[in-house]
């Protein structure tokens, strides 16, 4: 009987968006769960809402179990200043009771400044693996003293901490995390799916843009991604190259504002706002384009960036530490100062006007992603971190 025993990992799914109340598919959650599911019994825990049978099938690989931690309905009617601390306390108590009842061999909590990372830390349960995602360690601790205290507490309590870039490693060290706890590696993507393909592009045909150069962004419409700068660059680009069109694939609270901004600038005819595109459809969107753009003001290893690079796109991205780990200025893309629409426009025009430069950048990005961004390889680092924690528990 003992030989058939599979250790239990309780994994808190990150894809719940507290701002919108929706639960979205998170490709990184899915990849982590797929890797864990090969070796362990996995219990996927969702905070805050009901879960349909269809959502269960979509969110995690077959074989995972599910648990829901529901909020009290009354909390949703309270003002934010009361709801947030009350929700934090209640969820921490519920998580603590759940962990003591199930007694998993390992708990994986996501988002260290709040959400399940904080709840798991406060529960005192071990071994505890904390996964940092970016905003929780790069920007939230700078905006709020309370969130900085929470992030530091979670990182100090955790038995191991996963980060995806050197900029994130430095951030968690600054928050008081011990260097010996940190497991740093690019999370990577599915290179079998995100890859170049030759042939007719249906997306170009659908939009009637077969004879245009295409610029694509796949960032969401939230302040941190600063899509306003991209839209403001469009008139400048069109004044130099009229045969350019733009695809912005993503959803978010600023979508309608960005549409109105494009109309106000008189460039709405040149921009296709696609809304949220499922991850498995993104390769087709990326392969339709000539250049990828990210205007984000904060990032670790950007999945959107790596996805574009693996499809062979030259990239123009903000000059921030996370992007500098992947982009050499003039080699496989361009780095421009954040919030500088004119500099962004100049870099895009330079790439679009130089076929040889685009070809060279394409080859550099394909080589780089094959070397550093293959999830099939990088998942082994993740599993080794999990196995080390379980080994320490046995000892």
C-alpha positions in Angstrom: 0.0 0.0 0.0 2.8 2.4 0.9 4.3 2.1 -2.6 1.1 3.6 -4.1 1.0 6.6 -1.8 1.2 9.9 -3.5 2.2 12.9 -1.5 -0.4 15.7 -1.4 0.2 19.2 -2.6 -2.4 21.8 -1.8 -2.1 24.5 -4.5 -4.0 27.9 -4.2 -5.1 29.0 -7.7 -4.1 32.6 -8.5 -6.6 33.2 -11.4 -9.3 34.8 -9.3 -9.5 38.5 -9.9 -10.8 40.2 -6.8 -11.4 43.5 -8.6 -13.8 42.0 -11.2 -15.0 39.0 -9.2 -14.2 36.7 -12.2 -12.1 33.6 -12.3 -9.8 33.5 -15.4 -7.6 30.8 -16.8 -4.0 31.4 -15.8 -1.5 29.6 -18.1 1.2 29.6 -15.5 -1.1 28.1 -12.8 -2.0 25.4 -15.4 1.7 24.6 -16.1 2.6 24.4 -12.4 -0.4 22.2 -11.8 0.4 19.9 -14.8 4.0 19.4 -13.5 2.8 18.7 -9.9 0.1 16.4 -11.1 2.6 14.0 -12.7 4.1 13.1 -9.3 1.7 14.2 -6.6 -1.9 14.3 -5.6 -2.9 17.9 -6.2 -5.7 19.7 -4.5 -6.5 23.0 -6.3 -8.0 25.5 -3.9 -10.1 28.5 -5.1 -10.8 31.5 -2.9 -14.0 33.5 -3.0 -16.5 32.0 -5.4 -18.5 29.1 -6.9 -16.9 26.9 -9.5 -18.7 25.2 -12.3 -17.9 21.8 -13.7 -16.7 23.4 -17.0 -14.4 25.8 -15.1 -12.9 22.9 -13.2 -12.1 21.2 -16.5 -10.6 24.3 -17.9 -8.5 25.6 -15.0 -6.5 22.5 -14.1 -5.4 19.2 -15.7 -7.5 16.1 -15.3 -6.8 14.3 -12.0 -6.6 17.3 -9.8 -9.1 17.6 -6.9 -10.8 20.9 -6.1 -11.7 22.7 -2.9 -13.6 26.0 -2.5 -13.2 28.5 0.3 -16.3 30.7 0.1 -16.5 34.2 1.4 -19.4 35.2 3.6 -22.0 37.0 1.3 -22.2 39.8 3.8 -18.6 40.8 3.2 -19.4 41.9 -0.4 -21.8 44.5 0.8 -19.3 46.2 3.2 -17.2 49.3 2.2 -13.7 48.4 1.0 -12.0 49.8 4.0 -13.9 47.3 6.2 -14.2 44.5 3.7 -10.5 44.0 2.9 -9.2 43.6 6.5 -12.3 41.5 7.4 -11.8 39.3 4.4 -8.1 38.9 5.2 -8.8 37.8 8.7 -11.6 35.4 7.8 -9.8 33.8 4.9 -6.7 33.3 7.1 -8.8 31.5 9.7 -10.5 29.4 7.0 -7.1 28.5 5.4 -5.6 27.6 8.7 -8.5 25.3 9.6 -8.4 23.7 6.1 -4.7 23.0 6.3 -5.0 21.5 9.8 -7.8 19.3 8.6 -6.2 18.0 5.4 -2.6 18.0 6.5 -1.1 18.2 3.0 2.6 17.3 2.6 3.2 20.7 1.0 1.2 23.9 0.6 1.8 26.3 -2.3 0.6 29.9 -1.7 0.6 32.5 -4.5 1.0 36.3 -4.3 3.1 37.1 -1.2 1.8 40.6 -0.3 -1.8 39.4 0.2 -4.1 36.6 -1.1 -3.1 33.0 -0.4 0.6 33.7 0.1 -0.2 35.8 3.1 -2.9 33.5 4.4 -0.6 30.4 4.3 2.2 32.3 6.0 -0.2 33.4 8.8 -1.5 29.9 9.2 2.0 28.7 10.4 1.7 25.6 8.2 4.9 24.0 6.9 6.4 23.2 4.5 5.2 26.3 2.7 6.2 27.2 -0.8 5.5 30.9 -1.7 5.3 31.9 -5.3 5.9 35.6 -6.1 4.4 36.9 -9.4 5.7 40.4 -9.9 3.4 43.2 -8.8 3.2 41.6 -5.3 7.0 42.3 -4.7 7.9 44.9 -7.3 5.2 47.6 -6.9 2.7 46.8 -4.1 5.3 47.0 -1.3 6.3 50.5 -2.6 2.7 51.8 -2.7 1.7 50.6 0.8 3.5 50.2 4.0 1.0 47.6 5.1 1.5 45.5 1.9 5.3 45.8 2.4 5.0 44.4 5.9 2.7 41.6 4.7 5.1 40.7 1.8 8.2 40.7 4.2 6.3 38.5 6.7 5.3 36.0 4.0 8.8 35.8 2.6 10.4 35.3 6.1 7.9 32.6 7.0 8.1 30.6 3.7 10.3 27.6 3.5 11.1 28.4 -0.2 10.2 31.2 -2.5 9.9 31.0 -6.3 10.7 34.0 -8.5 11.1 34.2 -12.3 13.9 36.8 -12.8 16.9 38.5 -11.3 14.9 41.7 -10.7 12.4 39.7 -8.6 15.3 38.0 -6.7 16.6 41.4 -5.8 13.2 42.5 -4.7 12.6 39.6 -2.3 16.0 40.0 -0.9 15.2 43.7 -0.2 12.0 42.6 1.5 14.1 40.4 3.9 13.9 37.0 2.3 16.9 34.7 2.9 19.0 34.1 -0.2 19.1 30.3 0.6 15.3 30.1 0.2 15.1 31.5 -3.3 14.5 29.4 -6.4 14.9 31.6 -9.4 14.2 30.5 -13.0 12.3 31.8 -16.0 8.9 30.0 -15.8 8.9 29.6 -19.6 6.2 28.8 -22.1 5.1 26.0 -24.4 7.5 26.2 -27.3 5.6 23.6 -29.2 2.7 26.0 -29.3 4.4 29.4 -29.5 6.5 29.1 -32.6 6.8 30.6 -36.1 4.7 29.1 -38.9 4.8 29.9 -42.6 1.7 30.3 -44.8 -1.4 32.4 -45.0 -2.4 34.4 -41.9 -6.2 34.2 -41.5 -6.1 37.1 -39.0 -4.7 39.5 -41.6 -7.4 38.4 -44.1 -10.2 38.8 -41.5 -9.2 42.4 -41.0 -8.3 43.1 -44.7 -4.8 44.0 -43.7 -2.8 41.7 -46.0 -0.7 44.6 -47.4 0.0 46.3 -44.1 2.8 46.0 -41.5 1.3 44.9 -38.2 2.3 45.9 -34.7 0.9 43.8 -31.9 0.5 44.2 -28.1 -0.9 41.5 -25.9 -0.9 43.4 -22.6 -4.0 44.0 -20.5 -5.8 47.3 -20.2 -4.6 48.1 -16.6 -2.5 51.2 -15.5 0.6 49.1 -15.0 0.8 48.2 -18.7 0.4 51.8 -19.8 -1.2 51.1 -23.2 -1.9 54.9 -23.4 1.7 55.3 -24.5 1.3 52.9 -27.3 -1.9 54.5 -28.6 -0.2 58.0 -28.4 2.6 56.7 -30.5 0.3 55.6 -33.3 -0.2 59.0 -35.0 3.6 59.5 -35.0 4.2 56.2 -36.6 1.4 56.7 -39.2 2.9 60.1 -40.2 6.0 58.3 -41.2 4.6 55.0 -42.5 1.0 55.0 -43.5 0.8 51.3 -44.3 0.9 50.2 -40.6 -1.9 48.7 -38.5 -2.1 47.8 -34.8 -3.6 44.9 -32.9 -4.2 45.3 -29.2 -5.3 42.0 -27.7 -6.3 42.2 -24.0 -9.1 43.2 -21.7 -9.3 45.3 -18.6 -10.7 48.3 -16.8 -9.2 50.9 -19.2 -10.3 49.3 -22.5 -13.1 51.7 -23.2 -10.9 54.7 -22.2 -8.2 53.5 -24.7 -10.8 53.1 -27.4 -12.0 56.6 -26.8 -8.4 57.9 -26.8 -7.8 56.3 -30.2 -10.9 57.9 -31.6 -9.9 61.3 -30.1 -6.5 61.0 -31.8 -8.2 60.1 -35.1 -6.4 56.7 -35.3 -9.2 54.3 -34.3 -9.4 53.1 -37.9 -5.8 51.8 -37.6 -6.3 49.9 -34.3 -8.1 46.6 -33.8 -9.0 46.1 -30.1 -9.5 42.4 -29.9 -10.4 42.1 -26.2 -9.4 39.1 -24.2 -7.8 36.4 -26.4 -7.5 32.8 -25.0 -3.9 31.7 -24.5 -4.2 28.9 -27.0 -5.2 31.5 -29.7 -2.4 33.9 -29.0 0.1 32.2 -31.3 -2.0 33.0 -34.3 -2.3 36.6 -33.2 1.4 36.9 -32.7 2.4 35.2 -35.9 0.2 37.7 -37.8 2.5 40.6 -36.7 5.8 42.1 -37.7 6.7 43.7 -34.3 5.6 43.2 -30.7 5.3 46.0 -28.2 5.1 46.2 -24.5 4.7 49.5 -22.7 4.6 48.0 -19.2 6.2 50.1 -16.4 7.0 47.0 -14.2 7.7 43.4 -15.1 9.8 40.4 -14.1 10.1 37.8 -16.9 7.2 38.9 -19.0 5.3 35.9 -20.4 3.8 38.1 -23.1 7.3 39.2 -24.2 8.7 35.6 -24.3 5.6 34.4 -26.2 6.2 37.0 -28.9 9.9 36.3 -29.0 9.3 32.5 -29.4 7.1 33.3 -32.4 10.0 35.1 -34.0 8.9 38.7 -33.5 11.3 41.6 -33.0 10.3 43.4 -29.9 10.1 47.0 -28.7 9.7 47.1 -24.9 10.2 49.5 -22.0 13.7 49.9 -20.6 13.0 48.3 -17.2 15.2 45.6 -15.4 12.9 42.7 -16.1 13.0 43.4 -19.9 16.7 44.0 -19.9 17.3 40.4 -18.8 15.8 39.4 -22.2 16.4 42.2 -24.7 19.7 43.5 -25.9 19.1 47.0 -27.4 19.6 46.8 -31.1 20.4 43.0 -31.0 17.0 41.2 -30.6 14.8 44.3 -30.1 14.8 47.8 -28.8 14.4 49.3 -25.2 12.7 52.6 -24.9 12.2 54.9 -21.8 8.8 54.2 -20.1 6.0 56.5 -21.0 7.9 58.0 -23.9 5.6 57.6 -26.9 7.9 59.4 -29.3 10.9 57.1 -28.5 8.6 54.1 -28.9 7.4 55.4 -32.3 10.9 55.9 -33.5 12.0 52.4 -32.6 8.9 50.8 -34.2 9.5 52.8 -37.4 13.2 51.7 -37.5 12.3 48.1 -37.3 9.5 48.3 -39.8 11.7 50.0 -42.3 14.6 47.6 -42.1 13.9 44.0 -43.4 17.4 42.8 -42.5 17.2 44.1 -39.0 13.9 42.4 -38.5 15.3 39.1 -39.8 18.3 39.3 -37.5 16.2 40.0 -34.5 13.9 37.2 -35.3 16.7 34.7 -35.4 18.2 36.0 -32.2 14.9 35.7 -30.4 14.3 32.1 -31.6 17.7 31.1 -30.3 17.2 32.8 -27.0 13.8 31.4 -26.2 14.9 27.9 -27.2 17.8 28.2 -24.8 16.1 29.9 -21.8 12.2 29.8 -22.1 11.3 26.1 -22.6 8.8 25.2 -19.9 9.4 21.5 -20.5 13.0 22.0 -19.2 12.3 24.7 -16.7 9.5 22.7 -15.0 12.2 20.4 -13.7 13.7 23.2 -11.7 10.2 23.8 -10.2 9.8 20.1 -9.3 13.2 20.0 -7.8 12.3 22.8 -5.5 9.2 21.0 -4.4 11.1 17.7 -3.9 13.7 19.5 -1.8 11.0 20.8 0.5 9.4 17.4 0.9 12.8 15.8 1.5 13.5 18.4 4.3 10.2 17.5 5.8 11.1 13.8 5.9 14.4 14.6 7.6 
